[in-house]
Amino acid sequence: MWNNKKRDTPRPADSEPTNLQTNQPTKVTPAFWERTPKMNNDATRPTGATADRAPSRLGSSLHVKGEISGNEDLYIDGTVEGLVYLDERKLTVGATAKLTADVIAGEEIVYGSVQGNVRGKGKIESKKDGSVNGDLTTAQIIIEDSAYFKGSIEIEKSAEKEGDKNVFSRTASAPATPTAGAGPRSI
């Protein structure tokens, strides 16, 4: 009743309907899996992107013979025989871990047992129940009470020189406080 009016202008037969867009691609709502963030593969992950990730873990029932190398933090609870090379990353030797290996990493924290030479580019920490039997080379060493250590320790000279520069810059920039009645002194 209300819409019984006919159009006054006839539509040409060859024209296309105005509400249909045949030349435009249809827009489809993104599927669920396209809305979720994609996981990065290690091969495509940029360097440094692993800093905020949890460390990789080698469980207590695992035994590795050979070389472990990588560019991410590693937590070992199992047994390793060979070499562990993590370059600038952090290695944590768990309380149940037994390493018979040489270790090179940016930082090492030892709760378990390590037999072999350990090189920490940053620092090496041996916790109270930790055991290290080998030579240590690092810029900073922390050995807690009750930790076992047998071997030698070499502090890297580059770290010493940086430490000396810091001491020098602090003393050179410290304000001179004159003392009453004191003149120039030679030491």
Secondary structure, DSSP 8 states (H G I E B T S, - for coil): -TT----SS---TTS--TT--SSS-------HHHHS-----TTTS-TTGGGGS--EEE-TT-EEEEEEE-SS-EEE-SEEEEEEE-TTSEEEE-TT-EEEEEEEEEEEEESSEEES-EEEEEEEEE-TT-EEES-EEES-EEE-TT-EEES-EEE-HHHHHHHHHHHHHHHHHS-----TT------
